[in-house]
């Protein structure tokens, strides 16, 4: 008969259940024979000793939990800042809109006549017309038509000196061409203190056609000079005429057109 299986040790609570060991197979019963040959006695095989199965540690299942992020330590608290007072809101001044004054229209003033230029008698050029000569720009003494004359720096009349003189011996005529638009002729007229004759003369300003524009009273030696003012609007030439009052000593009468000035 097969040997009985050894008792299985009782499982412990801590260890897992042991794996069962299979029992030894039963030997078949020998068939009877007439003369069984003797068989060698088999060796006794000790029953297998039950061994404890190795402990199987459970395989840990992977977890799906998020990794734990370390939380940094809180920073130390800063000291409280002082409370600043509110800033005042500046008031923006209202800039008034400037009113643009209207631009006045310029008043176009027509140019007036140029200021008159003075031409002194002792500086007038002596001009002889003809042969396509161009006349001077200002008044000039025409040689043909004039008697003998002297252009002097000045003369003495009645004990007073007067500059810019045209001196003649009476009777005499001096023809002056204006050559431009002139406004007036001004002078002082009188008998020069160099006169030896007791007689007197008369001064006359005539236009180009011979009409009288101004006439003096009779003036003798030693008399004060008389002022002369003759408008020349529309005149192209004038004649300065000196006539003796007493013809017997006429050659000795020296007459001056002093401070003679043409304004043109």
HUPESUL-V146492 format. One record per backbone hydrogen bond with DSSP energy under -1.0 kcal/mol. NH is the residue of the N-H (numbers start at 0). CO is the residue of the C=O. E is the energy in kcal/mol with one decimal. If there is no record, write none. Layout:
# HUPESUL-V146492
NH_CO_E, NH_CO_E
This chain:
# HUPESUL-V146492
118_261_-2.6, 120_259_-2.8, 122_119_-1.5, 123_120_-1.0, 126_140_-2.8, 132_129_-1.1, 139_176_-2.5, 140_124_-2.6, 141_174_-2.2, 142_126_-2.0, 145_142_-1.5, 146_172_-3.0, 149_166_-2.2, 151_164_-2.6, 154_161_-2.7, 156_159_-3.0, 159_156_-1.8, 161_154_-2.8, 163_152_-2.5, 164_151_-1.8, 165_256_-1.6, 166_149_-2.7, 167_254_-2.3, 169_252_-1.7, 171_241_-1.9, 173_239_-2.0, 175_237_-2.8, 176_139_-2.7, 177_235_-2.6, 182_262_-3.3, 183_262_-1.3, 184_229_-2.2, 185_260_-2.5, 186_227_-1.8, 187_257_-2.8, 188_225_-2.8, 189_255_-1.6, 191_253_-3.0, 192_155_-2.5, 194_191_-1.9, 200_218_-2.7, 201_242_-2.7, 203_240_-2.8, 204_213_-2.9, 205_238_-2.6, 206_210_-2.9, 209_206_-1.7, 212_204_-3.6, 213_204_-1.7, 215_202_-2.7, 218_200_-2.9, 222_219_-1.7, 225_188_-2.9, 227_186_-3.3, 229_184_-2.4, 231_182_-2.5, 234_231_-2.2, 237_175_-2.2, 238_205_-2.7, 239_173_-2.8, 240_203_-3.0, 241_171_-2.6, 242_201_-2.6, 244_199_-3.5, 249_246_-1.0, 251_248_-1.1, 252_249_-1.6, 254_167_-2.5, 255_189_-2.8, 256_165_-2.5, 257_187_-2.2, 258_162_-2.8, 259_163_-1.8, 260_185_-2.7, 261_118_-2.7, 262_183_-2.5, 263_116_-2.2
